Amino acid sequence: MYFAIMATDVPDSLQARLAARPDHLARLHALQDAGRLLVAGPHPAIETVDPGPAGFTGSLIIAEFPSADAAQAWAADDPYVAAGVYAEVTIKPFKPVLPA
């Protein structure tokens, strides 16, 4: 089943986010290579693709996991969690409908 992993950043997280980004992306690429990643990306703090020093307010990852517990365990091991980027992480089941 797919799960949406929705994370909210702590204030002023940009430097910690940038430092942990290579390890964070490596984990996402592993999900993608396994055919389990539907979509992943950050939420810019302002309406632009590259928010510069404004940074990001969080992230969304939608990926396939065997259970909510497995999604939670994967999310808990994220380098952004270890680096203190995320203030909160919420995980919910997700049912893709469109595009079909």
Buried (B, 14 or more C-beta within 10 A) or exposed (E): EBBBBBBBBEEEBBEBBEBBBEEBEEBBEEBBEEEBBBEBEBBBBEEEEEBEEEBBBBBEBBBBBEEEEEBBEBBEEBBBBBBEBBEEBEBEEBEEEEEE
